[in-house]
Amino acid sequence: MSALLDRIKDDMKTAMKAGDKARLAVIRLILAATKQVEVDERISLDDERVILVLDKMLKQRRESIRQYSEAGRNDLAEAEQAEIVVIQDFMPQALSEAEIDDMIQRAVSETGAESAKDMGKVMALLKAQMQGRADMSVVSAKIKTVLAS
């Protein structure tokens, strides 16, 4: 059983007692998403897998915010942003820009990457280390910049 899932369930109880309907709704979405994976794959999720589910939820919300903003629906974009804040409460500590840059430099030298065609090697190495701690689309853009120079 996942300690992170236990923490999420405890937070759900706290939100219920506090009458925090917005937070409670997001926590229920998280629990539904994790339960769906457990049922689909017939497994019990560990913390690492729960983080993958949360990371996917964050990615979906970022994309929704982008689309809502382009369509001029700032009210919906703000609602998605509020969900992101709650989901991020359960994620590991985010990496700083300097830490990301340092990890990219180390990964590039470890893999011997020299051009954009080697980007897959670098991403494969970094994905496991950064999952849930950095926006991988931002990391990908940084890797492209480093490999282009």
C-alpha positions in Angstrom: 0.0 0.0 0.0 1.2 3.5 -0.8 2.0 5.9 2.0 1.2 8.7 -0.4 -2.3 7.3 -1.0 -2.8 7.1 2.8 -1.9 10.7 3.1 -4.3 11.7 0.3 -7.1 9.8 2.0 -6.3 11.5 5.3 -6.4 14.9 3.6 -9.8 14.0 2.2 -11.1 13.4 5.7 -9.6 16.7 6.8 -11.2 18.5 3.9 -14.5 16.9 4.6 -14.4 18.0 8.3 -13.3 21.5 7.3 -16.0 21.9 4.7 -13.4 22.7 2.0 -15.5 21.5 -1.0 -13.1 22.7 -3.7 -10.1 20.8 -2.2 -12.3 17.8 -1.5 -13.5 17.6 -5.1 -9.9 17.6 -6.4 -8.8 14.9 -3.8 -11.7 12.8 -5.0 -10.6 13.2 -8.6 -7.1 12.0 -7.5 -8.5 9.0 -5.7 -10.7 8.1 -8.7 -7.8 8.3 -11.1 -5.6 6.1 -8.9 -8.4 3.6 -8.3 -9.0 3.5 -12.1 -5.3 2.5 -12.7 -5.5 -0.1 -9.9 -8.7 -1.7 -11.4 -7.5 -1.5 -15.0 -4.1 -3.0 -14.3 -5.2 -5.2 -11.3 -2.4 -3.9 -9.1 -1.9 -1.9 -5.9 -0.1 1.3 -6.6 3.1 2.2 -4.8 4.2 5.8 -4.2 6.2 6.0 -7.5 3.1 4.9 -9.5 0.8 7.4 -7.6 3.3 10.2 -8.5 3.0 9.1 -12.2 -0.8 9.4 -12.0 -0.5 12.8 -10.3 2.0 13.9 -12.9 -0.4 12.9 -15.7 -3.2 14.9 -14.0 -1.0 17.9 -13.8 -0.1 17.6 -17.5 -3.7 17.4 -18.5 -4.6 20.5 -16.5 -1.7 22.5 -17.9 -2.9 21.7 -21.4 -6.5 22.6 -20.4 -5.3 25.9 -19.1 -3.5 26.6 -22.3 -6.6 25.8 -24.4 -8.9 27.8 -22.1 -6.6 30.8 -22.2 -6.5 30.7 -26.0 -10.2 30.6 -26.1 -10.6 33.5 -23.7 -12.2 31.3 -20.9 -10.1 32.7 -18.0 -12.8 31.5 -15.5 -12.2 27.8 -16.5 -8.4 28.4 -16.7 -8.5 29.7 -13.1 -10.5 26.6 -12.0 -7.9 24.3 -13.5 -5.1 26.3 -11.9 -6.8 25.8 -8.5 -6.8 22.1 -9.1 -3.1 22.2 -10.0 -2.3 23.8 -6.6 -4.1 20.9 -4.7 -2.5 18.2 -6.8 1.0 19.7 -6.4 0.5 19.4 -2.6 1.0 15.7 -3.0 4.0 15.8 -5.4 7.6 15.6 -4.2 9.5 18.8 -3.8 10.0 20.5 -7.2 13.5 20.9 -8.6 14.9 24.4 -8.9 16.0 25.8 -12.3 19.7 25.4 -11.2 19.1 21.8 -10.2 17.4 21.0 -13.5 20.2 22.7 -15.5 22.8 20.8 -13.5 21.1 17.4 -14.0 20.8 18.1 -17.7 24.5 18.9 -18.0 25.4 15.7 -16.1 23.0 13.6 -18.2 24.4 15.0 -21.5 28.0 14.2 -20.4 27.1 10.7 -19.1 25.3 9.7 -22.3 27.8 11.4 -24.6 25.0 13.2 -26.4 26.2 15.6 -29.0 23.2 16.5 -31.1 19.4 16.6 -31.1 19.3 13.0 -32.4 20.7 11.9 -29.0 17.9 13.7 -27.1 16.1 10.4 -26.4 19.1 9.0 -24.5 19.2 12.1 -22.3 15.4 12.2 -21.7 15.4 8.5 -20.8 18.1 9.1 -18.2 16.4 12.2 -16.7 12.8 11.0 -16.8 13.2 8.6 -13.9 15.1 11.1 -11.8 12.8 14.1 -12.5 9.4 12.5 -12.7 7.0 14.5 -10.7 9.6 17.0 -9.7 9.8 19.0 -12.9 7.7 19.7 -15.9 9.2 17.4 -18.5 8.1 19.6 -21.4 10.3 22.4 -20.0 13.1 19.9 -19.4 12.8 18.7 -23.0 13.1 22.3 -24.3 16.1 22.9 -22.2 17.8 19.7 -23.5 17.1 20.8 -27.0 18.8 24.2 -26.3 21.8 22.5 -24.7 22.2 20.0 -27.6 21.8 22.7 -30.2 24.7 24.7 -28.9 
